[in-house]
């Protein structure tokens, strides 16, 4: 993924013969702002594009976009690029009260930033004219594009439904009885099995990661409450013992802040990437559905073409006057059948490339997430140990002096 932080290389104004800069396309989704009120309220984002690609209008462009614009782009790509795993979008928040919480808005901004940069770094998707529309057009043009699209596309839910009916039966014209038209490629079966297993395990890990976030928050809250109580106790004692109590209270409050911070880091850099991969796997399943559809069409048309051919031979033998008409029909159908076969073969080819990309990306992203997780936990454990250790001499000094007294 292209990191939005890295700014593009400055072009040097040296001799005109200096080698051309490597092509780049950096996009960042920034400045979420809440607009409107009540049910009409929504968040808008500044989408900043920096690029030296000739097909873009200029080196820098800033547009204002809202969530539904991202949905428009996602659906356009899903419609046009069958066989490619379209990067997933964060889901719409169902829970009204969280919809405008600072944390939710930041998580959504981060997820949209990842989404758009994944498209921008994908060899096929980054060439899409819909991406250029999304990154460059003014709000009115975008609004028009959005309103024209409604109702054309199937929702992913329908596709997943189609996918659930994978045992789709197709009437076999020749035999007059049902037989399921399904691929029986063992490699593909293995892939499907892997993806379904992966979805379950990722979802379970994500659920447990979220429980960890909650535990950090609860412990942070408990330490904060404990710290307040200790400080009050210290104030009430007043003497050297009181000082120790206050010191313990202050340390607890300090650790409470560290725990809350680590809970937030866990949420953004560990639980969120896991959730993102659950969504990515679901978008792979949509591609399975597209592939099943394409295979079915390829089979049906091949079947019908064969029947037409048999029929044409019969008419030829009978020297029927319907031969010309039948011949034209057969030719049209054959062309359509070949197109369906090509469509299916393209999906298969693309999916094979995509799964390699997916595996590489997953290894890198998950590696980073687990690394951040371990680093954060180690630092937190050290901070906690250091904090309590630093109070020990004071407690000991206090108990020693009271023994001598």
RODO-2510 file (C-alpha; in nm, 4 decimals, decimal comma):
residues 405
     n   res          X          Y          Z
     1     x     0,0000     0,0000     0,0000
     2     x     0,1246     0,3461    -0,0780
     3     x     0,1670     0,5345     0,2444
     4     x    -0,0029     0,8733     0,2243
     5     x     0,2589     1,0232     0,4560
     6     x     0,5437     1,0036     0,2101
     7     x     0,5345     1,3186     0,0069
     8     x     0,6180     1,2957    -0,3618
     9     x     0,9733     1,3650    -0,4665
    10     x     1,0336     1,7272    -0,5546
    11     x     1,1258     1,7668    -0,9204
    12     x     1,4618     1,9375    -0,9459
    13     x     1,4951     2,2324    -1,1799
    14     x     1,8270     2,1147    -1,3217
    15     x     1,9180     2,0546    -1,6827
    16     x     1,6226     1,9610    -1,9053
    17     x     1,7989     1,6332    -1,9807
    18     x     1,7585     1,5004    -1,6245
    19     x     1,5865     1,1575    -1,6290
    20     x     1,2060     1,1662    -1,5918
    21     x     1,0770     1,1105    -1,2384
    22     x     0,9301     0,7687    -1,1583
    23     x     0,5502     0,7743    -1,1925
    24     x     0,3683     0,8250    -0,8630
    25     x     0,0128     0,8637    -0,7390
    26     x    -0,0276     0,9641    -0,3731
    27     x    -0,3720     1,0060    -0,2246
    28     x    -0,4679     1,1069     0,1267
    29     x    -0,8112     1,1249     0,2860
    30     x    -0,8035     1,3990     0,5495
    31     x    -1,0040     1,6547     0,7521
    32     x    -1,3316     1,4774     0,8269
    33     x    -1,6029     1,7408     0,8872
    34     x    -1,9583     1,6799     1,0042
    35     x    -2,2155     1,8540     0,7846
    36     x    -2,5930     1,8812     0,8150
    37     x    -2,8120     1,7828     1,1076
    38     x    -3,0132     1,4890     1,2338
    39     x    -3,0813     1,2149     0,9818
    40     x    -2,9360     1,4308     0,7034
    41     x    -2,6001     1,4650     0,8784
    42     x    -2,2943     1,3180     0,7092
    43     x    -1,9157     1,3424     0,7175
    44     x    -1,7231     1,5031     0,4341
    45     x    -1,3525     1,4435     0,3659
    46     x    -1,0821     1,6280     0,1765
    47     x    -0,9271     1,3922    -0,0753
    48     x    -0,5849     1,5174    -0,1824
    49     x    -0,4163     1,3716    -0,4905
    50     x    -0,0540     1,4311    -0,5833
    51     x     0,0693     1,2749    -0,9042
    52     x     0,2895     1,3107    -1,2088
    53     x     0,0792     1,0790    -1,4265
    54     x    -0,0062     1,2486    -1,7579
    55     x    -0,3713     1,1320    -1,7578
    56     x    -0,4400     1,3490    -1,4509
    57     x    -0,5284     1,7195    -1,4787
    58     x    -0,2303     1,8441    -1,2787
    59     x     0,0235     1,7705    -1,0060
    60     x    -0,2155     1,8367    -0,7163
    61     x    -0,5916     1,8233    -0,6797
    62     x    -0,8110     1,8606    -0,3724
    63     x    -1,1757     1,7531    -0,3779
    64     x    -1,4433     1,7140    -0,1126
    65     x    -1,5989     1,3660    -0,0954
    66     x    -1,8454     1,1845     0,1267
    67     x    -1,8882     0,8179     0,2094
    68     x    -2,1488     0,7604    -0,0646
    69     x    -1,8932     0,8802    -0,3259
    70     x    -1,6552     0,6075    -0,2101
    71     x    -1,9416     0,3574    -0,2398
    72     x    -2,0062     0,4806    -0,5959
    73     x    -1,6412     0,4210    -0,6905
    74     x    -1,6386     0,0769    -0,5274
    75     x    -1,9564    -0,0329    -0,7089
    76     x    -1,8378     0,0983    -1,0467
    77     x    -1,5126    -0,0946    -1,0170
    78     x    -1,6922    -0,4103    -0,8998
    79     x    -1,9176    -0,3897    -1,2052
    80     x    -1,6392    -0,3311    -1,4578
    81     x    -1,3514    -0,5406    -1,3262
    82     x    -1,4891    -0,8912    -1,2789
    83     x    -1,2277    -1,1301    -1,1448
    84     x    -1,0334    -0,8603    -0,9584
    85     x    -1,0636    -0,8443    -0,5799
    86     x    -1,2027    -0,4932    -0,5313
    87     x    -1,0616    -0,3458    -0,2057
    88     x    -1,3332    -0,3453     0,0618
    89     x    -1,4997    -0,0384     0,2103
    90     x    -1,5588     0,0087     0,5827
    91     x    -1,9222    -0,0711     0,6611
    92     x    -2,1803     0,1951     0,7295
    93     x    -2,2263     0,2358     1,1037
    94     x    -2,5590     0,0890     1,2068
    95     x    -2,5382     0,2316     1,5576
    96     x    -2,6582     0,5900     1,5401
    97     x    -2,4902     0,7185     1,8571
    98     x    -2,1444     0,6021     1,7448
    99     x    -2,1784     0,7450     1,3973
   100     x    -2,0189     1,0768     1,4865
   101     x    -1,7903     0,9749     1,7719
   102     x    -1,4326     1,0978     1,7223
   103     x    -1,3036     0,7429     1,7312
   104     x    -1,5476     0,6107     1,4719
   105     x    -1,4749     0,9035     1,2391
   106     x    -1,0997     0,8453     1,2661
   107     x    -1,1379     0,4708     1,2027
   108     x    -1,3559     0,5401     0,9005
   109     x    -1,1101     0,8001     0,7656
   110     x    -0,8213     0,5560     0,8028
   111     x    -1,0176     0,2772     0,6306
   112     x    -1,1181     0,5058     0,3394
   113     x    -0,7562     0,6168     0,3022
   114     x    -0,6433     0,2536     0,2832
   115     x    -0,9251     0,1744     0,0369
   116     x    -0,8366     0,4505    -0,2083
   117     x    -0,4601     0,3849    -0,1882
   118     x    -0,5129     0,0154    -0,2547
   119     x    -0,6967     0,1075    -0,5724
   120     x    -0,4234     0,3558    -0,6632
   121     x    -0,1528     0,0921    -0,6211
   122     x    -0,3373    -0,1815    -0,8128
   123     x    -0,1929    -0,2279    -1,1650
   124     x    -0,5377    -0,2521    -1,3314
   125     x    -0,7667    -0,0485    -1,1062
   126     x    -0,5403     0,2561    -1,0954
   127     x    -0,6007     0,3063    -1,4693
   128     x    -0,9778     0,3267    -1,4237
   129     x    -1,1405     0,6457    -1,5500
   130     x    -1,3865     0,6200    -1,2596
   131     x    -1,0919     0,6646    -1,0224
   132     x    -0,9940     0,9809    -1,2115
   133     x    -1,3516     1,1089    -1,1939
   134     x    -1,3574     1,0421    -0,8206
   135     x    -1,0244     1,2172    -0,7599
   136     x    -1,0750     1,5201    -0,9838
   137     x    -1,4338     1,6167    -1,0589
   138     x    -1,6182     1,8894    -0,8649
   139     x    -1,8950     1,7980    -0,6203
   140     x    -2,1791     1,8683    -0,8664
   141     x    -2,0376     1,6339    -1,1314
   142     x    -1,9833     1,3725    -0,8627
   143     x    -2,3394     1,4151    -0,7350
   144     x    -2,4743     1,3692    -1,0894
   145     x    -2,2644     1,0588    -1,1467
   146     x    -2,3899     0,9179    -0,8175
   147     x    -2,7569     0,9810    -0,8844
   148     x    -2,7368     0,8250    -1,2322
   149     x    -2,5898     0,5051    -1,0963
   150     x    -2,8508     0,4199    -0,8382
   151     x    -3,0414     0,1067    -0,9113
   152     x    -2,8104    -0,0337    -1,1790
   153     x    -2,5827    -0,2376    -0,9609
   154     x    -2,6569    -0,5475    -0,7655
   155     x    -2,5783    -0,5032    -0,3992
   156     x    -2,2958    -0,7221    -0,2702
   157     x    -2,5590    -0,8906    -0,0526
   158     x    -2,7334    -1,0248    -0,3651
   159     x    -2,4049    -1,1574    -0,4939
   160     x    -2,3326    -1,3305    -0,1676
   161     x    -2,6824    -1,4778    -0,1855
   162     x    -2,6079    -1,6041    -0,5367
   163     x    -2,2918    -1,7434    -0,3935
   164     x    -2,4840    -1,9294    -0,1246
   165     x    -2,6928    -2,0922    -0,3947
   166     x    -2,3761    -2,2225    -0,5494
   167     x    -2,5486    -2,5516    -0,6246
   168     x    -2,7390    -2,3614    -0,8896
   169     x    -2,9126    -2,6063    -1,1127
   170     x    -2,9426    -2,5342    -1,4790
   171     x    -3,1851    -2,7288    -1,6919
   172     x    -3,0009    -2,9528    -1,9274
   173     x    -3,1857    -2,9100    -2,2549
   174     x    -3,0542    -3,2313    -2,4052
   175     x    -3,1457    -3,4662    -2,1249
   176     x    -3,4442    -3,2682    -2,0083
   177     x    -3,3359    -3,3072    -1,6486
   178     x    -3,1502    -3,0948    -1,3932
   179     x    -2,7781    -3,1099    -1,3387
   180     x    -2,5740    -2,8553    -1,1455
   181     x    -2,3334    -2,6574    -1,3596
   182     x    -2,0306    -2,6167    -1,1390
   183     x    -1,6584    -2,6094    -1,1827
   184     x    -1,4858    -2,9237    -1,0642
   185     x    -1,1300    -2,7901    -1,0729
   186     x    -0,9591    -2,9345    -0,7596
   187     x    -0,7261    -2,6328    -0,7303
   188     x    -1,0233    -2,3979    -0,7265
   189     x    -1,2000    -2,6164    -0,4689
   190     x    -0,8895    -2,5890    -0,2506
   191     x    -0,8853    -2,2106    -0,2884
   192     x    -1,2531    -2,1818    -0,1900
   193     x    -1,1965    -2,4059     0,1093
   194     x    -0,8990    -2,1920     0,2166
   195     x    -1,0874    -1,8627     0,1788
   196     x    -1,3863    -1,9830     0,3817
   197     x    -1,1577    -2,1134     0,6558
   198     x    -0,9582    -1,7908     0,6508
   199     x    -1,2745    -1,5851     0,6950
   200     x    -1,3769    -1,7826     1,0052
   201     x    -1,0348    -1,7657     1,1676
   202     x    -0,9822    -1,3967     1,0925
   203     x    -1,3281    -1,3107     1,2271
   204     x    -1,2585    -1,5039     1,5485
   205     x    -0,9161    -1,3373     1,5925
   206     x    -1,0699    -0,9959     1,5315
   207     x    -1,3375    -1,0641     1,7946
   208     x    -1,0724    -1,1605     2,0512
   209     x    -0,8610    -0,8564     1,9567
   210     x    -1,1580    -0,6355     2,0327
   211     x    -1,1954    -0,8057     2,3712
   212     x    -0,8315    -0,7170     2,4402
   213     x    -0,9059    -0,3530     2,3559
   214     x    -1,1952    -0,3580     2,6024
   215     x    -0,9814    -0,5190     2,8739
   216     x    -0,7155    -0,2478     2,8344
   217     x    -0,9845     0,0179     2,8606
   218     x    -1,1425    -0,1385     3,1689
   219     x    -0,8050    -0,1796     3,3410
   220     x    -0,7224     0,1810     3,2518
   221     x    -1,0495     0,2981     3,4040
   222     x    -0,9951     0,0893     3,7198
   223     x    -0,6446     0,2320     3,7665
   224     x    -0,7796     0,5825     3,7194
   225     x    -1,0505     0,5291     3,9855
   226     x    -0,8003     0,3595     4,2159
   227     x    -0,5571     0,6492     4,1683
   228     x    -0,8200     0,9082     4,2644
   229     x    -0,9107     0,7127     4,5779
   230     x    -0,5432     0,6768     4,6770
   231     x    -0,4793     1,0494     4,6330
   232     x    -0,7772     1,1325     4,8542
   233     x    -0,6525     0,8856     5,1120
   234     x    -0,3079     1,0457     5,0923
   235     x    -0,4521     1,3930     5,1451
   236     x    -0,6423     1,2657     5,4490
   237     x    -0,3264     1,1078     5,6013
   238     x    -0,1092     1,4140     5,5430
   239     x     0,2218     1,2743     5,6841
   240     x     0,4973     1,0763     5,5086
   241     x     0,2572     0,7823     5,4718
   242     x     0,0143     1,0213     5,3055
   243     x     0,2879     1,1214     5,0622
   244     x     0,3404     0,7580     4,9624
   245     x    -0,0323     0,7110     4,9095
   246     x    -0,0462     1,0228     4,6912
   247     x     0,2560     0,9016     4,4978
   248     x     0,0883     0,5631     4,4338
   249     x    -0,2272     0,7438     4,3285
   250     x    -0,0371     0,9643     4,0851
   251     x     0,1410     0,6607     3,9346
   252     x    -0,1919     0,4801     3,8924
   253     x    -0,3394     0,7755     3,7088
   254     x    -0,0334     0,7972     3,4857
   255     x    -0,0573     0,4263     3,4010
   256     x    -0,4265     0,4653     3,3381
   257     x    -0,3487     0,7153     3,0604
   258     x    -0,0882     0,4779     2,9129
   259     x    -0,3404     0,1925     2,9118
   260     x    -0,6063     0,4047     2,7430
   261     x    -0,3505     0,5060     2,4808
   262     x    -0,2460     0,1471     2,4211
   263     x    -0,6152     0,0477     2,3948
   264     x    -0,6526     0,3068     2,1174
   265     x    -0,3368     0,1811     1,9425
   266     x    -0,4640    -0,1744     1,9626
   267     x    -0,7916    -0,0659     1,8105
   268     x    -0,6399     0,1267     1,5192
   269     x    -0,3297    -0,0817     1,4398
   270     x    -0,4384    -0,4314     1,5357
   271     x    -0,8125    -0,4847     1,5581
   272     x    -0,8913    -0,2578     1,2610
   273     x    -0,6449    -0,4306     1,0177
   274     x    -0,7941    -0,7668     1,1191
   275     x    -1,1440    -0,6345     1,0502
   276     x    -1,0189    -0,4984     0,7191
   277     x    -0,9017    -0,8469     0,6215
   278     x    -1,2357    -0,9999     0,7132
   279     x    -1,3906    -0,7494     0,4699
   280     x    -1,1253    -0,8282     0,2067
   281     x    -1,2096    -1,1977     0,2261
   282     x    -1,5776    -1,1142     0,1802
   283     x    -1,4929    -0,9238    -0,1373
   284     x    -1,3059    -1,2314    -0,2622
   285     x    -1,6263    -1,4300    -0,2098
   286     x    -1,8089    -1,1827    -0,4340
   287     x    -1,5540    -1,2680    -0,7043
   288     x    -1,6340    -1,6370    -0,6517
   289     x    -1,9970    -1,5525    -0,7268
   290     x    -1,8992    -1,3653    -1,0446
   291     x    -1,6917    -1,6624    -1,1517
   292     x    -1,9772    -1,9074    -1,0859
   293     x    -2,2097    -1,6897    -1,2965
   294     x    -1,9595    -1,6625    -1,5803
   295     x    -1,9036    -2,0399    -1,5766
   296     x    -2,2774    -2,1036    -1,5874
   297     x    -2,3254    -1,8705    -1,8845
   298     x    -2,0317    -2,0291    -2,0640
   299     x    -2,1839    -2,3764    -2,0172
   300     x    -2,5393    -2,2796    -2,1107
   301     x    -2,4324    -2,1007    -2,4267
   302     x    -2,2006    -2,3830    -2,5323
   303     x    -2,4923    -2,6225    -2,4853
   304     x    -2,7402    -2,4093    -2,6819
   305     x    -2,4859    -2,3511    -2,9609
   306     x    -2,4411    -2,7258    -2,9938
   307     x    -2,8184    -2,7729    -3,0287
   308     x    -2,8379    -2,4992    -3,2908
   309     x    -2,5585    -2,6673    -3,4828
   310     x    -2,7401    -3,0020    -3,4811
   311     x    -3,0560    -2,8253    -3,5956
   312     x    -2,8676    -2,6454    -3,8752
   313     x    -2,7170    -2,9723    -4,0029
   314     x    -3,0665    -3,1211    -4,0109
   315     x    -3,2056    -2,8250    -4,2087
   316     x    -2,9106    -2,8495    -4,4498
   317     x    -2,9815    -3,2163    -4,5151
   318     x    -3,3475    -3,1406    -4,5763
   319     x    -3,2474    -2,8510    -4,8055
   320     x    -3,4932    -2,6430    -4,6065
   321     x    -3,5573    -2,2792    -4,6971
   322     x    -3,4981    -2,1882    -4,3318
   323     x    -3,1250    -2,2631    -4,3663
   324     x    -3,0100    -1,9009    -4,4111
   325     x    -3,2051    -1,7753    -4,1140
   326     x    -3,0814    -2,0667    -3,8992
   327     x    -2,7259    -2,0080    -4,0152
   328     x    -2,7376    -1,6437    -3,9050
   329     x    -2,8835    -1,7407    -3,5685
   330     x    -2,6149    -2,0026    -3,5241
   331     x    -2,3370    -1,7570    -3,6090
   332     x    -2,4677    -1,4969    -3,3641
   333     x    -2,5033    -1,7550    -3,0917
   334     x    -2,1575    -1,8986    -3,1564
   335     x    -2,0023    -1,5505    -3,1278
   336     x    -2,1914    -1,4903    -2,8041
   337     x    -2,0827    -1,8309    -2,6734
   338     x    -1,7175    -1,7612    -2,7523
   339     x    -1,7454    -1,4265    -2,5773
   340     x    -1,8886    -1,5943    -2,2664
   341     x    -1,6014    -1,8433    -2,2681
   342     x    -1,3493    -1,5593    -2,2960
   343     x    -1,5205    -1,3764    -2,0114
   344     x    -1,4931    -1,6833    -1,7914
   345     x    -1,1310    -1,7472    -1,8865
   346     x    -1,0418    -1,3838    -1,8115
   347     x    -1,1944    -1,4119    -1,4644
   348     x    -0,9953    -1,7285    -1,3979
   349     x    -0,6713    -1,5671    -1,5156
   350     x    -0,7288    -1,2499    -1,3133
   351     x    -0,8225    -1,4436    -0,9998
   352     x    -0,5005    -1,6446    -1,0207
   353     x    -0,3004    -1,3194    -1,0337
   354     x    -0,5109    -1,1592    -0,7625
   355     x    -0,4727    -1,4391    -0,5115
   356     x    -0,0929    -1,4043    -0,5323
   357     x    -0,1219    -1,0284    -0,4746
   358     x    -0,3648    -1,0870    -0,1881
   359     x    -0,1299    -1,3337    -0,0173
   360     x     0,1692    -1,0985    -0,0452
   361     x    -0,0291    -0,8002     0,0787
   362     x    -0,1821    -1,0007     0,3632
   363     x     0,1574    -1,1262     0,4778
   364     x     0,2947    -0,7711     0,4802
   365     x    -0,0089    -0,6077     0,6463
   366     x    -0,0635    -0,8792     0,9065
   367     x     0,3087    -0,8896     0,9807
   368     x     0,3010    -0,5166     1,0485
   369     x    -0,0136    -0,5427     1,2633
   370     x     0,1300    -0,8219     1,4795
   371     x     0,4601    -0,6387     1,5078
   372     x     0,2825    -0,3222     1,6290
   373     x     0,0823    -0,5348     1,8716
   374     x     0,3877    -0,7030     2,0269
   375     x     0,5821    -0,3749     2,0402
   376     x     0,2931    -0,1937     2,2101
   377     x     0,2443    -0,4719     2,4645
   378     x     0,6165    -0,4848     2,5460
   379     x     0,6357    -0,1089     2,5972
   380     x     0,3245    -0,1080     2,8151
   381     x     0,4590    -0,3929     3,0311
   382     x     0,7879    -0,2020     3,0748
   383     x     0,6088     0,1207     3,1650
   384     x     0,3954    -0,0587     3,4233
   385     x     0,6976    -0,2336     3,5760
   386     x     0,9028     0,0896     3,5834
   387     x     0,6222     0,2888     3,7427
   388     x     0,5678     0,0460     4,0319
   389     x     0,9423    -0,0126     4,0749
   390     x     1,0036     0,3612     4,1149
   391     x     0,7623     0,3786     4,4103
   392     x     0,9194     0,0860     4,6002
   393     x     1,2112     0,2773     4,7671
   394     x     0,9684     0,5416     4,8969
   395     x     0,7366     0,2799     5,0455
   396     x     1,0351     0,1003     5,2006
   397     x     1,1780     0,4219     5,3414
   398     x     0,8419     0,5050     5,4918
   399     x     0,7959     0,1627     5,6570
   400     x     1,1576     0,1636     5,7870
   401     x     1,1204     0,5053     5,9484
   402     x     0,7926     0,4026     6,1161
   403     x     0,9669     0,0945     6,2675
   404     x     1,2356     0,3135     6,4224
   405     x     0,9843     0,5565     6,5574
***
